[in-house]
Amino acid sequence: MAEAFTVHHKELADDYWTTTSVLKHKLLDAEWFIGLLTMMTVTTLGLVVWGYWKLHALPKKHAAHTGQPKLVFWLCMLGFFYNNLWIAAVLIVVTDWSKISQWLKRGQTA
């Protein structure tokens, strides 16, 4: 017998790999169940895309509060292709540039 039919040096019967669950004929062959699985899959994928879009558009939404709306916009757009750029856009949006500027000016005068 072939190696595939030997487990722990014991040979397996030929029907070992062909037995199926009791649920297969009752549940997996039912049209309503396959339809339910399809709808759940489509809904889940739709929610993932929607959530990613909402998260991805967050910096663009708040770009008006910063001085770099075009930079934030292009980082968001490029973030679709290079995944980590939208993180830079979020950091630009949430950074208080006036406080950083004041801190840098204090450091130069001291």
TAWO-V217538 format. One record per residue. N is the residue number from 0. BURIAL is # if it has 24 or more other ideal C-beta (glycine too) atoms within 12 Angstrom, else .. Layout:
n=N burial=BURIAL
n=N burial=BURIAL
This chain:
n=0 burial=.
n=1 burial=.
n=2 burial=.
n=3 burial=.
n=4 burial=.
n=5 burial=.
n=6 burial=.
n=7 burial=.
n=8 burial=.
n=9 burial=.
n=10 burial=.
n=11 burial=.
n=12 burial=.
n=13 burial=.
n=14 burial=.
n=15 burial=.
n=16 burial=.
n=17 burial=.
n=18 burial=.
n=19 burial=.
n=20 burial=.
n=21 burial=.
n=22 burial=.
n=23 burial=.
n=24 burial=.
n=25 burial=.
n=26 burial=.
n=27 burial=.
n=28 burial=.
n=29 burial=.
n=30 burial=.
n=31 burial=.
n=32 burial=.
n=33 burial=.
n=34 burial=.
n=35 burial=.
n=36 burial=.
n=37 burial=.
n=38 burial=.
n=39 burial=.
n=40 burial=.
n=41 burial=.
n=42 burial=.
n=43 burial=.
n=44 burial=.
n=45 burial=.
n=46 burial=.
n=47 burial=.
n=48 burial=.
n=49 burial=.
n=50 burial=.
n=51 burial=.
n=52 burial=.
n=53 burial=.
n=54 burial=.
n=55 burial=#
n=56 burial=.
n=57 burial=#
n=58 burial=#
n=59 burial=#
n=60 burial=.
n=61 burial=.
n=62 burial=#
n=63 burial=.
n=64 burial=.
n=65 burial=#
n=66 burial=.
n=67 burial=.
n=68 burial=.
n=69 burial=.
n=70 burial=.
n=71 burial=#
n=72 burial=#
n=73 burial=.
n=74 burial=#
n=75 burial=#
n=76 burial=.
n=77 burial=.
n=78 burial=#
n=79 burial=.
n=80 burial=.
n=81 burial=.
n=82 burial=.
n=83 burial=.
n=84 burial=.
n=85 burial=#
n=86 burial=.
n=87 burial=.
n=88 burial=#
n=89 burial=#
n=90 burial=.
n=91 burial=#
n=92 burial=#
n=93 burial=.
n=94 burial=.
n=95 burial=.
n=96 burial=.
n=97 burial=.
n=98 burial=.
n=99 burial=.
n=100 burial=.
n=101 burial=.
n=102 burial=.
n=103 burial=.
n=104 burial=.
n=105 burial=.
n=106 burial=.
n=107 burial=.
n=108 burial=.
n=109 burial=.
